[in-house]
Amino acid sequence: MVMPPPFAGPHSKPDPGGEIWALTEKLARTNESLARKMATRNDFDRTIAETEAAYGKILESSQTLLSVLKGEMGNTSKATEPKSTSKEKQADGQKHS
């Protein structure tokens, strides 16, 4: 939006080159650019926060899964170990006597 130059007081010198006008325009463009950059930064900050939260959930799930798998591996080892029969136990007992 183009704004008219500010009112020059009765004792001020006229600005024949329009320097004030040019500086006002430059300030307006700079403010618009800054606003866009701040909005972009806010979007990045929000994305980073969401990504960190998702990473935390993934890490927690991975640790839980690892814990469960370790427990299952222990159960699987016990299930696959050969079980001795009572006759084998008796035979072992007589060998050691």
Buried (B, 14 or more C-beta within 10 A) or exposed (E): EEEEBEEEEEEEEEEEEEEEBEEBBEEEEEEEEEEEEEEEEEEEEEEEEEEEEEEEEEEEEEEEEEEEEEEEEEEEEEEEEEEEEEEEEEEEEEEEE
